[in-house]
Amino acid sequence: PSRDSRQDNLLLLNVPFTRSHFFYSTDFTFTAPRIWNQFPFIIRSAQSLSVFKS
């Protein structure tokens, strides 16, 4: 599928669309990408776990 190159460059995850706010707020599938996308770019672009932790 075609992807937005700006989104790829920022290392953002796609958040699945849902019509239900209940599932949106409790399901890992929806909350994990939202949390990841809120991290600063320097964290999202870490090359290793040790860099991520420091």
N, C-alpha and C positions, 0 to 999 in steps of 0.2 A: 504493500500500500504506500501511497505517497505520503510523505511526512514534511512538516514545516521545518526547513533547514535552521531557522532561528531557534526553534525549540531544541533541535538536536545539538546545536552549538552551546546551549545553556545547560545541557544535561538534565532536562526536565522529563518527568514521567507523565504519560497520559493518564488523566483521571477519567475512569469510565462514567458515562452518563447514566443517571437513574432518575426515575420520577418519584421515588419514595425517599423522603428525608430520613426516615427511620434507618433504612439500610445504609444510607449515605454516611450517617454519623457513627455506625457501629461496626460495619463490615471492613475487615482488613484491606480488601480489594479497593475500597474507596478512600480509606483514611491514610494508608501508607503512602500512596503517591502524593497526596496533599501535604503530608508532613515532610516528605523528601524535598518537594518543590519549594518549601519554605526555608530550607537550609541555605546559607550563603554559598555562592558559586565556588569559593575556595574549598569548601568541604565537599561539595558534590563532585569536584574535579580531582580529588585526592587519588593518587596512583596506587596507594597501598593502605592497608589497615593501620600500620604504624603511623603514617602521615595523617590519616583520618583521626586517630586518637590524640595526636599531639596538638 
